[in-house]
Amino acid sequence: MDFQESEANKECEVALVLPSTTPVVGCQISPHICHKLQGTPTVRSLSFCWLLLSPFSHPYAFLLDKERIERGTGNIFGYREMVCCVHIDKLATVQCMPCVKPEIPVSETFYCSPMCFLTAWQKNMKCQHYAAKTIIQDTTCGQQAVRELRSCGSWPELSSDQLLGENEEVVERQGKVWIKVGSSKTYEPSMDDLGFSLRLECSIVDHVKGTQLASVNFIVTDPVTFPPRSPRSMIKFGSYQKSGNINFKTHSSDGFTFSVLSYNILADMYAGGGRYYYCPKRALLWEYRRQNLLQEIIEYNADILCLQEVQSDHFESFFKHELIRRGYSVIYKKKKTELYTSSGHVSEGCATFYRHSLFKEIRTYELEFDQRAKLAAADLKLELKHEDARRLVKDNVALIVILETIKNGRTNDNFQSRVCVANTHIHASTKLPDVKLYQVANLVYGLEKIAESKIPILICGDLNSTPESDPHMLLVRGRIGSVSGEEIDPLSIYKILKPKHPLGLVSAYASFFHLKGIEEKQLNRMDPGNHEPLFTCFTRRFVGTLDYILYTADSLRVEGLLELLDLESLGVGLPSPLWSSDHIALMASFRLDPPSTSETSPPLPHEI
């Protein structure tokens, strides 16, 4: 504050109290003020100043190696003893990284301290704008002009009216840099404040004399956070009666109960490039998203986790460790296709976790749809290097594990049974519906071989297929009709597909429509036509259902479902600071009937 302090401040006091020391985005902060005044100044009022803590490592600055600078050995860029462009008598400790990219003169990018850097930030923005505009106007000559400016080591003088808006007021308090963000009594944190602390300063001032009547009192908050997620509860079916319009098989009250979660968590390799421009940048950072995703997954407390788009390096460095130490065993199948990132070459795939206190792994099968497609290409007489074959050969995978229940778990004495859990992520392109069907059909054919061993089957995953599409109909109805036409089936794939199967699969979330007494708000989140959720994926480009949990109804019974979400509660789209994927999680609890002792089941196939 810039007021002069008077002797009266010894007799005046002001105290600050906040309703909460943890600010929340979108929630106005209204402090309680207690003050004691002595004397009778003609005009007096409370003065407020809201400050936002600037992180020591500014998001647009690179902190140079202080130790090496002090030793005079230069910084990591190879420049020796660079000096501050503002205070030429001081060594640089900070470099503005965005200024380097448009080739702003190197000498103009170094600063002696974070405070010095922030004070000059508006000029940096103008320099970057100038460079970008010059290059856009004339690509060849513009780049040459920027190089000439860079080589001469200086920029043209920029008047105050050329700057991009007014300079932000930057202050220093107790060795920390703060940015002024408000001067009224109340303040409402925005998304730009997320993760940073606020500081409220208050004093009593005499505006006539321009003096302070009390010492400045202040309070510093915790980092600004986002409103906590409302927990999604499980809807238990035990208290609801089944409706009479469907023929349910009679199930025993005995058996083993367990829960399974299916969740496409959005690989970090797909989260960039401006695709999710509506999501705050901080909430797209993997360091933010991974903790949010892990916390959400842990809260669901499922016995089996089927995750899709698990990036290979993040599986090894994060998810594997975090979930193993929480009592899960893990199986992972990644795609062969890799992308180069800052972490090196990475891919993504499907990860299945299961509680080792409840299950043990009996056998695992891996399906690589591109390998199956190469065989189909030969049957269709397609050359693998031909465009038609490349259309069919897509690097998607399915991970199938046979689990056996462990005695003395949540089960009756001497009860042991097996369940097959298939975790898959089908090809995404909307222009290739025939490829989606081919992959789903191959998954079904493999599961048919396992079903011969009298094992209940679960299919979890992102099928990238909307309700009533051919892949969906093949799964839930067990058949598809004949299809013709070059637009739908340009490779005649349908001719080599088996158009039906005997698995008797049911979508878990369709169970909502088979019960009486379900709350209307839950039914309103379902499509009354196809009995699936209104959406499981919500972005600015697409809203609809792509994810499913399917099960064989003759040996499994749905006991509960994770409630769905309202579009209205999710804002403009996913991901968001609250929900860190563009998909929502699905979860169902099942009762597994005891195995029949009257017949011997065939052995499991060695391959599918």
Helices and strands as residue ranges (DSSP letters): E 4-5, G 7-10, E 13-17, E 32-36, E 44-53, E 61-63, H 66-71, E 94-96, H 97-100, G 106-109, E 110-111, H 114-119, H 121-137, H 139-152, G 160-162, E 170-173, E 176-182, G 191-193, E 198-206, E 211-212, E 217-220, E 234-236, E 241-242, E 256-264, G 268-270, H 281-284, H 286-300, E 304-311, H 312-314, I 315-319, H 320-324, E 328-334, E 339-341, E 344-346, E 348-355, E 359-368, H 369-379, H 387-392, E 397-405, E 418-425, H 433-451, E 457-462, H 470-477, G 493-496, E 505-507, G 508-514, E 515-516, H 520-523, E 537-538, E 543-544, E 547-552, E 556-562, G 567-570, E 586-592
